[in-house]
Amino acid sequence: MIVDHIKNWKNYAFGPAWGKAFAFLETLDAESEDGEFPIDGETMFARVMSYQVKNETDPEAVLEAHRKYVDIQMTLVGSERIACYPLHTLDPEDRYCSERDVQFFQYTAPADLQLSVFPGTFVCLLPQDCHMPQLKTGPEAKIVKKVVVKILRDALEI
């Protein structure tokens, strides 16, 4: 996993797909519309979404990991917390769904690693990084607008 400010994205030499992802991210702002955006066919696409943040114990909170795609997540409005777990330390809740490239895991305890993401910062989550996004950073449940860029793992030079 990588956590950094968007101005530092060039410090990571992961090939042309990495640059293409950040060229897209740099076009977004608080006024960007929710929806799915193609960037490079099946290799790369993005989702902009707005939602209310929650607690880990809320039924809508999900602990997930992906195998084929790497996530670059960045908030555009507000802040959220992402709980991160080493994949090998968790028990699956269900089978891996290749069509959606997702597997869900059982939540048993708060993560030792908690990231607060706010406008200007990004988190790159790799296949070994199980994560629970969309979590509150404070006591109030606020609306967040976020973008997730999905990059085919094999398209990155890592």
Buried (B, 14 or more C-beta within 10 A) or exposed (E): BBBBEBEEBEEBEBEEBBBBBBEBBEEBEEEBEEEEBEBBEEBBBBBBBEBEBBEBEBEEBBBBBBBBBBBBBBBBBBBBBBBBBEBEEBEEEEEEEEEEBBBBBEBEEEBEBBBBBBBEBBBBBBBEBBBBBBBBBEEEEEEBBBBBBBBBBEBBEE
